[in-house]
Structure formats: structure tokens, C-alpha cells
Amino acid sequence: MDEVFKALADPTRRELLDELFQVDGQTLSALGERFSMTRFGVMKHLKQLEEAGLVVTERRGRQKLHFLNPVPIRLIHDRWVSKYAEPWAAGLSDLKRDLEKSMEKVFEIYIRTTPERLWQAITNPEIRAKYHFGAGVTSDWVPGSNFEFGHASGQLLGRGVNLEVDPPTRLVQSMVALWSDEAKNEGTTRITWEIEPVGDSCRLRVIHDQLREGASSQLYGGWPMVLSGLKTWLETGQLLTTPGSLMYGER
């Protein structure tokens, strides 16, 4: 985590993260317009943020888009700040955005495991409940099949359709969240799980998109805790005591 602390130590890099928090998925040119430095200078800062895992990129045609990845900060929080902290605060400031636009959130983490074991942790309901708010996901796991996300007691937290199922590398799902009226009113969103082997580890990227611009953070704000819990369980066999692991677990 030294790279994360080093990246956050520079005020310009913190400002870049603030810009991506305000408007995620920006190009280098768009970000450069907000800083009184050369394009090369902004690029160097973004490269250091990428190396620390705080920014991830996606190619869209000829454009390279930059997304804020809060997972490393969540890992620092879980280790040094508080094991019993409040859920990830997705809203750090009041955002006024055009409601007709859609937005996406990208989260990335590296886990020392195999693609097969990671896929099992995502699709097995008993394992999923260990790190995903105490709730599992049940499905036939074939393209076009339905899935339900809920607690073993019968409390249903979400449902949707498996759009793409390609084990152990890619899972795309549409989902309606049901854990609150506020979340339910946001309608259907899409979640993509991408698994890529890297040496003795895997890079897991979760893309939550088709979100209404200004959508409730209830839909996506818990991902850093969930992915932290997943990494901890796969690498150590231990459960995190954050709300992301315990909220709907057995008391």
C-alpha cells in the first residue's frame, strides 16, 4: 500500500481524484483543461495514480477514459481506520447533474487466487454470503437465466437476468435492487464482472453502469467494502467485520 500513500501525498493527484469523483470516465484532454500544467504533466500524475490502483482506464474506440477506483482507499480504511466503520460514503459533496445522462462506476482489485476459485466465490451462494452483506446469489448460471440476491432467511435484496455467462472470466448481469424503496426506484442497472489472471493472482474489475446520472449511492457505494471482503476471504479465509460483510448476516 506504499504506492497508494505516495500517490495521495501529492495535492495535484488528490485534485485529479476529486475531478474523477465529480465526473467519472474522463479523457486526458478533459482532465488537462482543469489544470495549469502541460498535458505531459497531467499524464505523469495519472500514470502514478494508475500504478497505485486509484485510477483504472477503459478504451472506448479511440478514447481512453479514466475512472476513479476507491477500492485501495477502502482497504486502507479497513486495515487502519476502523473495523466497524460506517459504509463507504460515496457522496463527498452535493452533485448537480443532468438526470437524463447515465453514469458508470468502475472498481478494480487484485486477489491472490485462481480464476476458477474467484468465479466460484462470485457464483456460489454460501461463499458469496461471507463477504456480500451476508447475502448469496442463486441462479442456473446460463445466459438468459434469472438470478436472485438475498438472505437465507428469505429476505430478497435484488433480482435480475444473466446477460453473459463465460466462466471463469466474464459475467454480465442486469439487476433491480430491492433492499430499499430508494434503491428500487432507480430501476434496472447492469453489473459486469471481469476476471483476468495475472501471475499467481487475478485482476477483478467490476463495472456498474446504466446508472441514472445522480443515482442513489445505495446502488454502488458498497462495492469497495464487498471487494475488500472478497479479497480478505479468498486470501486469508477470514471474514471482515465491516458492514459490507455483516449487514444482512446472522446476528
Backbone as CSV, one residue per row, in Angstrom:
resi,resn,N_x,N_y,N_z,CA_x,CA_y,CA_z,C_x,C_y,C_z
1,MET,0.804,-1.207,0.000,0.000,0.000,0.000,0.844,1.266,0.000
2,ASP,2.172,1.118,-0.035,3.043,2.283,-0.068,2.751,3.145,-1.289
3,GLU,2.442,2.484,-2.444,2.168,3.238,-3.662,0.938,4.116,-3.502
4,VAL,-0.067,3.627,-2.755,-1.286,4.410,-2.543,-0.975,5.649,-1.718
5,PHE,-0.247,5.476,-0.610,0.106,6.620,0.232,0.954,7.638,-0.545
6,LYS,1.882,7.141,-1.350,2.733,8.037,-2.130,1.910,8.816,-3.143
7,ALA,0.959,8.135,-3.783,0.114,8.804,-4.777,-0.769,9.862,-4.135
8,LEU,-1.291,9.563,-2.957,-2.192,10.501,-2.293,-1.458,11.670,-1.652
9,ALA,-0.140,11.572,-1.514,0.620,12.632,-0.852,0.692,13.911,-1.673
10,ASP,0.480,13.810,-2.982,0.598,14.972,-3.852,-0.759,15.653,-4.029
11,PRO,-0.847,16.977,-3.786,-2.138,17.666,-3.888,-2.734,17.649,-5.289
12,THR,-1.888,17.668,-6.322,-2.405,17.632,-7.691,-3.086,16.299,-7.973
13,ARG,-2.480,15.211,-7.492,-3.095,13.903,-7.704,-4.394,13.783,-6.919
14,ARG,-4.444,14.386,-5.742,-5.711,14.382,-4.988,-6.781,15.173,-5.738
15,GLU,-6.373,16.273,-6.366,-7.323,17.060,-7.145,-7.823,16.269,-8.351
16,LEU,-6.947,15.487,-8.970,-7.365,14.647,-10.092,-8.419,13.635,-9.645
17,LEU,-8.213,13.045,-8.479,-9.204,12.108,-7.946,-10.515,12.826,-7.656
18,ASP,-10.426,14.058,-7.146,-11.640,14.834,-6.894,-12.388,15.089,-8.199
19,GLU,-11.655,15.396,-9.262,-12.296,15.633,-10.563,-13.004,14.386,-11.065
20,LEU,-12.375,13.224,-10.882,-12.993,11.974,-11.329,-14.160,11.588,-10.435
21,PHE,-14.097,12.006,-9.176,-15.249,11.764,-8.312,-16.444,12.568,-8.796
22,GLN,-16.197,13.809,-9.207,-17.271,14.671,-9.692,-17.838,14.159,-11.009
23,VAL,-16.946,13.829,-11.948,-17.363,13.326,-13.261,-16.441,12.170,-13.613
24,ASP,-16.921,10.958,-13.482,-16.101,9.779,-13.736,-16.014,9.498,-15.233
25,GLY,-14.940,8.805,-15.639,-14.809,8.409,-17.034,-14.380,9.535,-17.946
26,GLN,-13.330,10.310,-17.553,-12.874,11.444,-18.350,-11.621,11.093,-19.154
27,THR,-11.447,11.793,-20.264,-10.241,11.632,-21.077,-9.105,12.476,-20.495
28,LEU,-7.894,12.209,-20.974,-6.738,13.008,-20.563,-6.940,14.473,-20.946
29,SER,-7.473,14.722,-22.136,-7.675,16.094,-22.594,-8.658,16.834,-21.696
30,ALA,-9.754,16.158,-21.321,-10.756,16.798,-20.473,-10.180,17.137,-19.110
31,LEU,-9.398,16.231,-18.549,-8.788,16.488,-17.246,-7.741,17.599,-17.344
32,GLY,-6.986,17.614,-18.452,-5.926,18.606,-18.612,-6.443,20.025,-18.657
33,GLU,-7.683,20.203,-19.113,-8.254,21.552,-19.193,-8.453,22.173,-17.822
34,ARG,-8.472,21.358,-16.776,-8.756,21.852,-15.433,-7.491,22.180,-14.640
35,PHE,-6.318,21.959,-15.249,-5.067,22.170,-14.520,-4.126,23.069,-15.317
36,SER,-3.428,23.926,-14.616,-2.477,24.845,-15.248,-1.115,24.181,-15.375
37,MET,-1.078,23.090,-16.105,0.183,22.397,-16.367,0.080,21.765,-17.745
38,THR,1.181,21.246,-18.228,1.189,20.649,-19.553,0.419,19.331,-19.557
39,ARG,0.017,18.917,-20.742,-0.647,17.628,-20.924,0.239,16.502,-20.405
40,PHE,1.565,16.637,-20.653,2.505,15.611,-20.203,2.526,15.535,-18.679
41,GLY,2.444,16.708,-18.012,2.431,16.715,-16.550,1.212,16.006,-15.991
42,VAL,0.046,16.267,-16.571,-1.176,15.589,-16.122,-1.063,14.090,-16.372
43,MET,-0.489,13.724,-17.507,-0.337,12.314,-17.850,0.555,11.589,-16.842
44,LYS,1.620,12.253,-16.392,2.523,11.643,-15.403,1.800,11.402,-14.079
45,HIS,1.001,12.368,-13.665,0.245,12.193,-12.420,-0.773,11.055,-12.556
46,LEU,-1.451,10.984,-13.694,-2.429,9.910,-13.911,-1.742,8.547,-13.929
47,LYS,-0.552,8.485,-14.505,0.172,7.215,-14.548,0.489,6.723,-13.139
48,GLN,0.886,7.658,-12.249,1.193,7.253,-10.880,-0.073,6.800,-10.154
49,LEU,-1.199,7.454,-10.430,-2.462,7.032,-9.826,-2.876,5.654,-10.345
50,GLU,-2.615,5.393,-11.628,-2.911,4.067,-12.193,-2.037,3.002,-11.539
51,GLU,-0.751,3.305,-11.375,0.164,2.329,-10.774,-0.231,2.021,-9.337
52,ALA,-0.856,2.986,-8.655,-1.316,2.761,-7.285,-2.687,2.109,-7.234
53,GLY,-3.306,1.938,-8.408,-4.620,1.314,-8.455,-5.769,2.254,-8.133
54,LEU,-5.480,3.539,-7.990,-6.517,4.508,-7.637,-7.294,4.989,-8.861
55,VAL,-6.727,4.788,-10.043,-7.396,5.116,-11.296,-7.275,3.914,-12.218
56,VAL,-8.361,3.563,-12.877,-8.349,2.497,-13.883,-8.837,3.093,-15.200
57,THR,-8.440,2.477,-16.302,-8.771,3.027,-17.611,-9.542,2.021,-18.451
58,GLU,-10.324,2.558,-19.368,-11.093,1.748,-20.315,-10.942,2.375,-21.693
59,ARG,-10.687,1.546,-22.707,-10.637,2.023,-24.076,-12.041,2.012,-24.669
60,ARG,-12.489,3.128,-25.213,-13.775,3.261,-25.902,-13.484,3.820,-27.288
61,GLY,-13.296,2.945,-28.260,-12.901,3.401,-29.577,-11.512,4.007,-29.530
62,ARG,-11.401,5.255,-29.941,-10.100,5.931,-29.942,-9.840,6.658,-28.639
63,GLN,-10.804,6.654,-27.734,-10.654,7.372,-26.478,-10.199,6.446,-25.354
64,LYS,-9.421,6.995,-24.456,-9.016,6.302,-23.239,-9.649,7.048,-22.075
65,LEU,-10.576,6.390,-21.382,-11.306,7.017,-20.293,-10.710,6.612,-18.950
66,HIS,-10.693,7.550,-18.008,-10.126,7.329,-16.676,-11.235,7.304,-15.640
67,PHE,-11.196,6.293,-14.765,-12.220,6.113,-13.750,-11.573,6.049,-12.365
68,LEU,-12.246,6.661,-11.410,-11.810,6.572,-10.014,-12.069,5.168,-9.487
69,ASN,-11.052,4.573,-8.848,-11.192,3.255,-8.229,-10.980,3.400,-6.723
70,PRO,-12.046,3.422,-5.911,-11.897,3.669,-4.481,-11.492,2.449,-3.661
71,VAL,-11.337,1.293,-4.296,-11.070,0.068,-3.534,-9.782,0.158,-2.710
72,PRO,-8.635,0.640,-3.260,-7.428,0.722,-2.415,-7.625,1.591,-1.175
73,ILE,-8.381,2.684,-1.306,-8.640,3.530,-0.148,-9.486,2.782,0.868
74,ARG,-10.428,1.984,0.383,-11.253,1.185,1.295,-10.401,0.175,2.054
75,LEU,-9.419,-0.430,1.371,-8.542,-1.397,2.036,-7.732,-0.730,3.148
76,ILE,-7.258,0.497,2.886,-6.541,1.239,3.925,-7.471,1.529,5.091
77,HIS,-8.685,1.943,4.774,-9.674,2.232,5.817,-9.926,1.002,6.680
78,ASP,-10.124,-0.166,6.048,-10.432,-1.380,6.803,-9.266,-1.804,7.689
79,ARG,-8.041,-1.536,7.224,-6.882,-2.003,7.981,-6.499,-1.064,9.118
80,TRP,-6.597,0.265,8.885,-6.048,1.201,9.861,-7.068,2.127,10.518
81,VAL,-8.195,2.336,9.923,-9.107,3.334,10.480,-10.079,2.707,11.459
82,SER,-10.906,1.766,10.982,-11.872,1.154,11.890,-12.468,-0.081,11.253
83,LYS,-12.497,-1.183,12.000,-13.134,-2.402,11.518,-14.652,-2.303,11.579
84,TYR,-15.141,-1.289,12.283,-16.587,-1.155,12.462,-17.081,0.175,11.902
85,ALA,-16.424,0.618,10.833,-16.762,1.925,10.282,-18.109,1.887,9.569
86,GLU,-18.653,3.056,9.335,-19.880,3.176,8.552,-19.603,2.770,7.110
87,PRO,-20.645,2.394,6.352,-20.444,2.024,4.942,-19.769,3.141,4.155
88,TRP,-19.144,2.721,3.063,-18.413,3.640,2.198,-19.279,4.837,1.831
89,ALA,-18.751,6.036,2.091,-19.508,7.247,1.779,-19.249,7.627,0.337
90,ALA,-20.185,7.294,-0.530,-19.994,7.569,-1.945,-20.184,9.046,-2.262
91,GLY,-20.994,9.762,-1.476,-21.218,11.166,-1.772,-20.385,12.058,-0.881
92,LEU,-19.312,12.639,-1.398,-18.469,13.543,-0.635,-18.892,14.993,-0.820
93,SER,-19.717,15.256,-1.767,-20.200,16.615,-1.997,-21.525,16.541,-2.729
94,ASP,-22.271,17.652,-2.727,-23.549,17.693,-3.432,-23.274,17.768,-4.926
95,LEU,-23.861,16.806,-5.660,-23.643,16.746,-7.106,-24.907,17.191,-7.831
96,LYS,-24.755,18.131,-8.777,-25.882,18.567,-9.592,-25.592,18.156,-11.027
97,ARG,-26.303,17.148,-11.501,-26.014,16.606,-12.820,-27.289,16.467,-13.639
98,ASP,-27.108,16.384,-14.900,-28.230,16.193,-15.811,-28.810,14.807,-15.603
99,LEU,-30.095,14.730,-15.194,-30.707,13.452,-14.835,-30.921,12.545,-16.040
100,GLU,-30.837,13.095,-17.243,-31.072,12.260,-18.422,-29.823,11.480,-18.818
101,LYS,-28.681,11.857,-18.298,-27.456,11.138,-18.625,-27.327,9.902,-17.752
102,SER,-26.531,8.945,-18.220,-26.242,7.764,-17.415,-24.795,7.839,-16.966
103,MET,-24.467,7.088,-15.939,-23.096,7.072,-15.446,-22.688,5.637,-15.160
104,GLU,-21.409,5.440,-15.000,-20.888,4.129,-14.653,-19.808,4.278,-13.599
105,LYS,-19.648,3.224,-12.793,-18.623,3.177,-11.768,-17.768,1.943,-12.029
106,VAL,-16.451,2.115,-11.915,-15.517,1.021,-12.173,-14.690,0.774,-10.916
107,PHE,-14.632,-0.487,-10.492,-13.883,-0.871,-9.297,-12.922,-1.996,-9.682
108,GLU,-11.697,-1.931,-9.186,-10.682,-2.910,-9.567,-9.884,-3.332,-8.351
109,ILE,-9.556,-4.618,-8.297,-8.775,-5.139,-7.183,-7.992,-6.358,-7.656
110,TYR,-6.824,-6.583,-7.059,-6.009,-7.768,-7.358,-6.114,-8.737,-6.183
111,ILE,-6.360,-10.006,-6.499,-6.569,-11.030,-5.471,-5.674,-12.220,-5.771
112,ARG,-4.966,-12.693,-4.791,-4.105,-13.861,-4.985,-4.952,-15.118,-4.935
113,THR,-5.389,-15.555,-6.091,-6.233,-16.745,-6.220,-6.262,-17.144,-7.689
114,THR,-6.993,-18.208,-8.007,-7.137,-18.637,-9.395,-8.454,-18.117,-9.963
115,PRO,-8.558,-18.005,-11.300,-9.836,-17.581,-11.886,-10.991,-18.490,-11.492
116,GLU,-10.726,-19.789,-11.431,-11.792,-20.733,-11.094,-12.300,-20.531,-9.669
117,ARG,-11.379,-20.325,-8.747,-11.783,-20.119,-7.354,-12.493,-18.780,-7.183
118,LEU,-12.048,-17.765,-7.902,-12.698,-16.464,-7.844,-14.102,-16.542,-8.429
119,TRP,-14.251,-17.246,-9.553,-15.572,-17.420,-10.154,-16.516,-18.131,-9.180
120,GLN,-16.002,-19.153,-8.521,-16.818,-19.868,-7.542,-17.258,-18.947,-6.412
121,ALA,-16.361,-18.072,-5.961,-16.698,-17.162,-4.870,-17.780,-16.161,-5.275
122,ILE,-17.837,-15.852,-6.568,-18.842,-14.920,-7.071,-20.190,-15.602,-7.258
123,THR,-20.195,-16.861,-7.673,-21.442,-17.529,-8.064,-21.992,-18.513,-7.028
124,ASN,-21.176,-18.910,-6.051,-21.660,-19.837,-5.032,-22.378,-19.059,-3.925
125,PRO,-23.650,-19.355,-3.650,-24.397,-18.534,-2.682,-23.836,-18.562,-1.270
126,GLU,-23.338,-19.715,-0.816,-22.792,-19.792,0.538,-21.516,-18.961,0.671
127,ILE,-20.648,-19.038,-0.344,-19.419,-18.248,-0.289,-19.731,-16.766,-0.452
128,ARG,-20.619,-16.441,-1.366,-20.964,-15.032,-1.622,-21.457,-14.358,-0.338
129,ALA,-22.229,-15.080,0.450,-22.783,-14.508,1.677,-21.708,-14.143,2.694
130,LYS,-20.507,-14.722,2.555,-19.436,-14.449,3.513,-18.877,-13.036,3.381
131,TYR,-19.068,-12.412,2.227,-18.473,-11.088,2.027,-19.434,-10.066,1.428
132,HIS,-20.615,-10.504,0.945,-21.532,-9.591,0.258,-22.770,-9.328,1.116
133,PHE,-22.586,-8.584,2.173,-23.680,-8.194,3.065,-24.432,-9.390,3.639
134,GLY,-23.775,-10.536,3.741,-24.413,-11.715,4.307,-25.434,-12.355,3.404
135,ALA,-25.466,-11.952,2.129,-26.483,-12.460,1.198,-25.813,-13.199,0.043
136,GLY,-26.480,-14.231,-0.449,-25.958,-15.022,-1.555,-26.744,-14.789,-2.828
137,VAL,-26.222,-15.316,-3.949,-26.878,-15.207,-5.238,-27.161,-16.603,-5.765
138,THR,-28.407,-16.870,-6.097,-28.801,-18.175,-6.624,-29.212,-18.046,-8.082
139,SER,-28.760,-19.013,-8.917,-29.064,-18.976,-10.348,-28.636,-20.279,-10.985
140,ASP,-29.105,-20.530,-12.217,-28.625,-21.655,-13.015,-27.331,-21.306,-13.737
141,TRP,-26.987,-20.032,-13.768,-25.758,-19.525,-14.364,-25.592,-19.933,-15.827
142,VAL,-26.636,-19.717,-16.605,-26.562,-19.846,-18.057,-27.085,-18.543,-18.654
143,PRO,-26.624,-18.168,-19.848,-27.081,-16.913,-20.447,-28.610,-16.864,-20.559
144,GLY,-29.178,-15.765,-20.121,-30.619,-15.591,-20.174,-31.362,-16.077,-18.946
145,SER,-30.646,-16.735,-18.026,-31.298,-17.232,-16.817,-31.495,-16.112,-15.812
146,ASN,-32.418,-16.324,-14.901,-32.669,-15.351,-13.842,-31.749,-15.611,-12.653
147,PHE,-31.558,-14.614,-11.808,-30.859,-14.803,-10.546,-31.563,-13.992,-9.469
148,GLU,-31.375,-14.418,-8.229,-31.905,-13.699,-7.082,-30.793,-13.487,-6.071
149,PHE,-30.789,-12.315,-5.474,-29.797,-11.932,-4.482,-30.540,-11.724,-3.169
150,GLY,-30.217,-12.557,-2.173,-30.956,-12.426,-0.933,-30.357,-13.238,0.194
151,HIS,-30.955,-13.068,1.383,-30.503,-13.748,2.581,-31.160,-15.119,2.681
152,ALA,-30.500,-16.035,3.360,-31.026,-17.398,3.507,-32.379,-17.423,4.211
153,SER,-32.671,-16.403,5.000,-33.953,-16.333,5.704,-35.120,-16.074,4.768
154,GLY,-34.815,-15.730,3.518,-35.874,-15.443,2.562,-35.982,-13.986,2.188
155,GLN,-35.210,-13.113,2.829,-35.245,-11.692,2.512,-34.611,-11.465,1.147
156,LEU,-35.412,-11.000,0.185,-34.944,-10.782,-1.180,-34.404,-9.364,-1.310
157,LEU,-33.156,-9.248,-1.790,-32.489,-7.952,-1.884,-32.322,-7.479,-3.318
158,GLY,-32.484,-8.374,-4.269,-32.359,-7.987,-5.665,-32.649,-9.155,-6.580
159,ARG,-32.977,-8.852,-7.831,-33.202,-9.901,-8.833,-32.840,-9.355,-10.199
160,GLY,-32.537,-10.288,-11.118,-32.178,-9.827,-12.445,-31.960,-10.970,-13.408
161,VAL,-31.246,-10.678,-14.499,-31.024,-11.637,-15.585,-29.529,-11.713,-15.883
162,ASN,-29.037,-12.926,-16.119,-27.649,-13.127,-16.527,-27.558,-12.894,-18.044
163,LEU,-26.963,-11.784,-18.439,-26.888,-11.442,-19.854,-25.764,-12.195,-20.563
164,GLU,-24.611,-12.325,-19.905,-23.478,-13.080,-20.428,-22.910,-13.934,-19.305
165,VAL,-22.630,-15.195,-19.594,-22.021,-16.097,-18.607,-20.880,-16.833,-19.301
166,ASP,-19.648,-16.467,-18.988,-18.477,-17.058,-19.626,-17.442,-17.406,-18.559
167,PRO,-17.672,-18.517,-17.813,-16.753,-18.878,-16.728,-15.397,-19.304,-17.268
168,PRO,-14.293,-18.972,-16.570,-14.272,-18.198,-15.328,-13.772,-16.764,-15.547
169,THR,-14.193,-16.106,-16.639,-13.603,-14.813,-16.958,-14.586,-13.649,-17.011
170,ARG,-15.885,-13.886,-17.291,-16.778,-12.748,-17.523,-18.220,-13.109,-17.174
171,LEU,-18.846,-12.212,-16.416,-20.251,-12.353,-16.049,-20.899,-10.979,-16.152
172,VAL,-21.965,-10.880,-16.952,-22.694,-9.622,-17.122,-24.137,-9.840,-16.688
173,GLN,-24.631,-8.985,-15.802,-25.968,-9.151,-15.238,-26.726,-7.822,-15.240
174,SER,-28.019,-7.887,-15.499,-28.898,-6.750,-15.237,-29.572,-7.014,-13.901
175,MET,-29.817,-5.962,-13.114,-30.355,-6.172,-11.774,-31.234,-5.010,-11.354
176,VAL,-32.299,-5.347,-10.622,-33.104,-4.359,-9.916,-32.860,-4.565,-8.431
177,ALA,-32.379,-3.540,-7.742,-32.126,-3.627,-6.308,-33.436,-3.490,-5.548
178,LEU,-33.603,-4.330,-4.509,-34.862,-4.359,-3.763,-34.680,-4.117,-2.275
179,TRP,-33.463,-3.730,-1.863,-33.231,-3.630,-0.414,-33.835,-2.368,0.205
180,SER,-34.294,-1.425,-0.603,-34.986,-0.248,-0.083,-35.831,0.343,-1.193
181,ASP,-36.814,1.154,-0.827,-37.640,1.814,-1.835,-36.796,2.749,-2.690
182,GLU,-35.840,3.421,-2.059,-34.975,4.340,-2.801,-34.180,3.599,-3.869
183,ALA,-33.614,2.449,-3.501,-32.848,1.661,-4.470,-33.758,1.094,-5.557
184,LYS,-34.914,0.592,-5.178,-35.851,0.004,-6.145,-36.295,1.033,-7.173
185,ASN,-36.488,2.261,-6.753,-36.954,3.316,-7.653,-35.925,3.696,-8.715
186,GLU,-34.676,3.280,-8.533,-33.648,3.576,-9.529,-33.777,2.688,-10.763
187,GLY,-34.562,1.602,-10.662,-34.784,0.750,-11.824,-33.636,-0.211,-12.093
188,THR,-33.533,-0.656,-13.339,-32.570,-1.686,-13.724,-31.204,-1.078,-14.041
189,THR,-30.154,-1.688,-13.490,-28.783,-1.309,-13.819,-28.031,-2.558,-14.264
190,ARG,-26.796,-2.395,-14.688,-26.010,-3.525,-15.193,-24.708,-3.656,-14.415
191,ILE,-24.341,-4.898,-14.123,-23.102,-5.193,-13.392,-22.279,-6.180,-14.223
192,THR,-21.023,-5.828,-14.481,-20.120,-6.684,-15.242,-18.934,-7.084,-14.362
193,TRP,-18.702,-8.395,-14.271,-17.540,-8.919,-13.545,-16.521,-9.402,-14.585
194,GLU,-15.300,-8.885,-14.542,-14.251,-9.309,-15.460,-13.070,-9.857,-14.663
195,ILE,-12.674,-11.080,-14.967,-11.578,-11.749,-14.258,-10.436,-11.989,-15.236
196,GLU,-9.250,-11.522,-14.884,-8.066,-11.708,-15.730,-6.915,-12.245,-14.886
197,PRO,-6.379,-13.435,-15.236,-5.232,-13.953,-14.475,-3.998,-13.096,-14.690
198,VAL,-3.287,-12.802,-13.607,-2.040,-12.034,-13.659,-1.049,-12.732,-12.735
199,GLY,-0.132,-13.500,-13.305,0.817,-14.248,-12.487,0.084,-15.228,-11.583
200,ASP,0.372,-15.159,-10.269,-0.291,-16.052,-9.324,-1.566,-15.427,-8.764
201,SER,-2.023,-14.349,-9.391,-3.189,-13.623,-8.890,-4.195,-13.401,-10.011
202,CYS,-5.268,-12.685,-9.674,-6.279,-12.301,-10.651,-6.594,-10.820,-10.490
203,ARG,-6.804,-10.170,-11.612,-7.347,-8.820,-11.567,-8.858,-8.936,-11.730
204,LEU,-9.581,-8.446,-10.738,-11.037,-8.435,-10.802,-11.490,-7.006,-11.027
205,ARG,-12.251,-6.798,-12.083,-12.821,-5.481,-12.369,-14.337,-5.604,-12.365
206,VAL,-14.982,-4.783,-11.560,-16.444,-4.728,-11.509,-16.881,-3.396,-12.092
207,ILE,-17.695,-3.457,-13.141,-18.211,-2.259,-13.799,-19.709,-2.197,-13.533
208,HIS,-20.129,-1.181,-12.816,-21.559,-0.986,-12.530,-22.010,0.204,-13.371
209,ASP,-22.803,-0.055,-14.422,-23.189,1.012,-15.321,-24.695,1.008,-15.573
210,GLN,-25.099,1.810,-16.561,-26.510,2.070,-16.831,-27.196,2.635,-15.586
211,LEU,-26.423,3.401,-14.833,-26.924,4.108,-13.661,-27.433,5.480,-14.087
212,ARG,-28.547,5.872,-13.551,-29.033,7.230,-13.787,-28.029,8.229,-13.234
213,GLU,-27.749,9.283,-14.010,-26.832,10.304,-13.507,-27.391,10.891,-12.223
214,GLY,-26.600,10.840,-11.164,-27.073,11.278,-9.860,-27.822,10.199,-9.103
215,ALA,-27.676,8.938,-9.550,-28.375,7.831,-8.892,-27.949,7.690,-7.442
216,SER,-28.830,7.113,-6.640,-28.545,6.913,-5.226,-27.279,6.084,-5.046
217,SER,-26.416,6.517,-4.128,-25.183,5.780,-3.853,-25.462,4.426,-3.200
218,GLN,-26.714,4.185,-2.789,-27.060,2.857,-2.271,-26.770,1.771,-3.306
219,LEU,-26.842,2.112,-4.580,-26.665,1.111,-5.627,-25.214,0.687,-5.795
220,TYR,-24.283,1.614,-5.633,-22.884,1.314,-5.948,-21.905,1.613,-4.814
221,GLY,-22.372,2.293,-3.758,-21.453,2.721,-2.709,-20.851,1.601,-1.890
222,GLY,-21.465,0.414,-1.899,-20.952,-0.687,-1.096,-19.902,-1.541,-1.769
223,TRP,-19.637,-1.318,-3.065,-18.692,-2.185,-3.777,-17.298,-2.222,-3.154
224,PRO,-16.710,-1.104,-2.718,-15.369,-1.200,-2.110,-15.328,-2.127,-0.901
225,MET,-16.370,-2.087,-0.048,-16.403,-2.992,1.105,-16.564,-4.439,0.668
226,VAL,-17.439,-4.663,-0.312,-17.686,-6.022,-0.798,-16.411,-6.631,-1.368
227,LEU,-15.711,-5.878,-2.214,-14.498,-6.404,-2.834,-13.371,-6.572,-1.822
228,SER,-13.321,-5.710,-0.816,-12.340,-5.893,0.259,-12.617,-7.186,1.013
229,GLY,-13.891,-7.439,1.279,-14.258,-8.676,1.961,-13.953,-9.910,1.128
230,LEU,-14.191,-9.819,-0.184,-13.891,-10.929,-1.087,-12.398,-11.231,-1.095
231,LYS,-11.577,-10.200,-1.216,-10.123,-10.393,-1.221,-9.651,-11.007,0.097
232,THR,-10.156,-10.483,1.207,-9.738,-10.976,2.519,-10.096,-12.444,2.685
233,TRP,-11.312,-12.813,2.281,-11.742,-14.196,2.476,-10.946,-15.155,1.591
234,LEU,-10.733,-14.804,0.322,-10.010,-15.695,-0.578,-8.543,-15.844,-0.183
235,GLU,-7.937,-14.772,0.322,-6.510,-14.824,0.627,-6.204,-15.322,2.035
236,THR,-7.137,-15.141,2.968,-6.854,-15.499,4.365,-7.871,-16.455,4.977
237,GLY,-9.041,-16.578,4.356,-10.097,-17.393,4.948,-10.822,-16.700,6.080
238,GLN,-10.486,-15.430,6.328,-11.105,-14.671,7.416,-12.219,-13.790,6.888
239,LEU,-13.162,-13.442,7.769,-14.255,-12.553,7.420,-13.971,-11.161,7.948
240,LEU,-14.264,-10.147,7.126,-14.176,-8.778,7.608,-15.371,-8.482,8.498
241,THR,-15.173,-7.605,9.479,-16.268,-7.241,10.370,-16.875,-5.896,9.988
242,THR,-16.666,-5.482,8.741,-17.281,-4.258,8.242,-18.742,-4.530,7.905
243,PRO,-19.557,-3.477,7.770,-20.955,-3.686,7.375,-21.106,-4.422,6.063
244,GLY,-20.118,-4.287,5.164,-20.189,-4.994,3.897,-20.225,-6.500,4.059
245,SER,-19.709,-7.002,5.160,-19.741,-8.442,5.409,-20.893,-8.830,6.333
246,LEU,-21.313,-7.924,7.190,-22.226,-8.318,8.272,-23.642,-7.773,8.167
247,MET,-23.916,-6.833,7.274,-25.193,-6.117,7.335,-26.400,-7.049,7.363
248,TYR,-26.412,-8.066,6.480,-27.544,-8.976,6.441,-27.171,-10.365,6.951
249,GLY,-26.021,-10.464,7.603,-25.595,-11.752,8.128,-26.362,-12.122,9.378
250,GLU,-26.190,-13.345,9.806,-26.861,-13.790,11.024,-26.264,-13.089,12.241
251,ARG,-27.112,-12.611,13.089,-26.654,-11.918,14.293,-26.369,-12.916,15.417
